[in-house]
Amino acid sequence: MATVAELMEANLLRVFNERDDERRAKAIAVTYAADVVFADPEGVATGRDALNAKAKGLLAQSPGFVFAPAGPVLVNHDLGHLAWELGPEGAPPVVRGIDVALVEDGVIVKLYTMLLPD
């Protein structure tokens, strides 16, 4: 069973940073509950398919950009926190944010993304 830290890293790097549809779908299947709730400033998506569509859409809007952790994963029991950056590889980030996730039974059940001000 994956740890909270492993799930937070998978969320960022194996899902939201993965441009290959098949690899992203496989990561989603083992990282999130079937009825995962994902909330960001744009709205709420429920379920793995909706989360996949959200990740795919974000990647399509930012060709050549990559997500990278902006610090360690912080864990408090079943809650994970990971700061991240998004921008062209090797260049300063264009967007910074944090992900906070609630984990139950070894998968993410709720995921919140917040954008940080410049």
C-alpha positions in Angstrom: 0.0 0.0 0.0 1.4 3.4 -1.0 2.2 6.0 1.7 0.7 9.4 1.8 4.1 10.9 0.6 4.2 8.4 -2.3 0.7 9.3 -3.4 1.4 13.0 -3.3 4.5 12.5 -5.5 2.5 10.2 -7.9 -0.3 12.8 -8.1 2.2 15.5 -9.2 4.7 13.6 -11.3 2.9 10.4 -12.6 -0.5 12.0 -13.2 -0.4 15.8 -13.7 3.1 15.8 -15.3 2.4 12.7 -17.5 1.7 13.5 -21.1 1.3 9.8 -22.2 -2.4 9.0 -21.9 -1.9 5.3 -21.1 0.7 5.8 -18.4 -1.4 8.6 -16.9 -4.5 6.3 -16.8 -2.5 3.5 -15.1 -1.2 5.9 -12.5 -4.7 7.3 -11.9 -6.1 3.8 -11.3 -3.7 3.2 -8.4 -3.4 6.7 -7.0 -7.1 7.8 -6.5 -10.4 6.4 -5.3 -12.9 5.7 -8.0 -15.0 8.6 -6.7 -12.1 11.0 -6.0 -13.1 14.6 -5.6 -10.7 17.2 -7.1 -11.2 20.9 -6.4 -9.2 23.8 -7.8 -10.0 27.4 -8.4 -11.8 26.6 -11.7 -14.2 24.1 -10.1 -14.8 20.6 -8.9 -14.3 17.3 -10.8 -15.6 14.0 -9.4 -14.3 10.6 -10.4 -11.1 9.3 -12.1 -12.3 10.1 -15.6 -13.0 13.7 -14.7 -9.6 14.0 -13.0 -7.9 12.5 -16.0 -9.7 15.0 -18.3 -8.5 17.9 -16.0 -4.9 16.7 -16.0 -4.9 16.2 -19.8 -6.5 19.7 -20.3 -3.8 21.4 -18.1 -1.0 19.7 -20.0 -2.6 20.7 -23.4 -2.7 24.3 -22.3 1.0 24.3 -21.3 3.1 22.5 -24.0 6.7 22.3 -22.9 5.9 23.0 -19.3 6.7 20.6 -16.5 5.5 20.3 -12.9 8.2 20.0 -10.2 8.0 19.7 -6.5 8.9 22.9 -4.6 9.8 21.2 -1.4 9.2 18.0 0.5 5.9 16.3 1.0 4.5 17.1 4.4 2.3 14.5 6.1 0.0 14.6 9.1 -1.7 11.2 9.5 -4.0 10.9 6.4 -3.3 14.4 5.0 -0.6 15.2 2.6 0.7 18.6 1.4 3.0 19.2 -1.6 4.1 22.6 -3.0 4.8 22.6 -6.7 6.0 24.8 -9.6 5.0 24.8 -13.3 6.9 26.3 -16.1 9.3 25.6 -19.0 11.9 22.9 -18.2 15.0 24.6 -16.8 13.4 28.0 -16.6 11.8 29.9 -13.6 8.2 28.7 -12.9 5.3 30.5 -14.4 2.8 29.2 -11.8 3.2 28.0 -8.2 0.8 26.2 -6.0 0.1 23.6 -3.4 -1.8 20.3 -3.4 -3.5 19.0 -0.3 -4.9 15.5 -0.3 -6.9 13.3 2.0 -5.9 9.7 1.9 -8.1 6.7 2.8 -7.3 3.0 2.3 -4.1 3.8 0.4 -5.6 6.1 -2.2 -6.4 9.8 -2.5 -10.1 10.4 -1.9 -10.0 14.3 -2.0 -7.5 16.5 -3.6 -7.4 20.3 -3.4 -5.2 22.5 -5.5 -4.5 26.1 -4.6 -2.5 28.6 -6.7 -0.1 30.8 -4.9 0.2 34.6 -5.7 3.2 35.8 -7.6 
